[in-house]
């Protein structure tokens, strides 16, 4: 597909057709990595890792637990 780069303020903008955005799983506000490789623009979606509680808790072992850390006296209306 051919498209046109347009001026947007002091920058340039490239419109991404809806079908391309859906296939790449990007939407307005998505973060992307933009680079130039051998003179070609390369745009890749930045995928945030997905964390699941059970997987995180599986990494908790007696050896990597720490004791409570004193943080001082309450400074507001905390109820301890």
C-alpha positions in Angstrom: 0.0 0.0 0.0 1.3 3.5 -0.8 0.5 6.4 1.4 1.8 10.0 1.9 3.8 11.5 4.7 2.3 14.8 5.7 3.5 17.8 7.7 2.3 18.0 11.4 3.6 21.1 13.1 7.4 20.9 12.9 7.3 17.1 12.4 6.1 14.7 9.8 3.2 12.3 10.3 2.3 9.0 8.7 -1.3 7.7 8.8 -1.7 4.0 9.4 -4.7 2.4 7.7 -7.2 0.7 10.0 -6.6 -2.8 8.7 -2.8 -2.4 9.3 -3.3 -1.1 12.8 -5.7 -4.0 13.6 -3.2 -6.5 12.3 -0.3 -4.9 14.2 -2.6 -4.6 17.3 -1.9 -0.9 17.7 -4.4 1.9 18.4 -4.3 5.6 19.2 -1.9 6.1 22.1 0.0 2.8 21.5 3.8 3.1 22.1 6.0 2.1 19.1 9.7 1.8 18.5 10.8 3.8 15.5 14.2 3.2 13.9 16.0 3.4 10.6 17.7 0.3 9.2 19.6 0.5 5.9 17.7 3.7 5.1 14.3 2.2 5.8 11.9 3.3 8.5 11.0 0.5 10.8 8.1 0.8 13.2 7.5 -1.9 15.8 4.9 -1.9 18.5 6.3 -1.9 22.1 4.7 -4.7 24.0 4.4 -4.4 27.7 5.0 -7.7 29.6 1.8 -9.2 31.0 2.2 -10.3 34.6 -0.1 -12.8 36.3 -0.3 -12.9 40.1 0.0 -16.7 40.4 3.2 -16.6 38.3 4.7 -13.8 40.4 3.8 -15.5 43.6 5.4 -18.7 42.4 8.7 -16.9 42.5 8.4 -16.1 46.2 10.5 -18.5 48.2 11.6 -18.5 51.8 15.1 -17.6 50.6 14.0 -14.3 48.9 11.7 -13.0 51.6 12.8 -10.1 53.7 11.7 -9.0 57.1 9.6 -5.9 57.7 11.3 -2.6 57.2 10.6 0.2 59.7 9.3 3.3 58.1 8.9 5.5 61.1 5.9 6.7 63.0 2.5 7.4 61.3 2.3 10.9 59.8 -1.4 11.0 59.0 -4.5 9.1 60.0 -3.1 5.7 59.2 -4.6 2.9 61.2 -2.1 0.2 62.1 
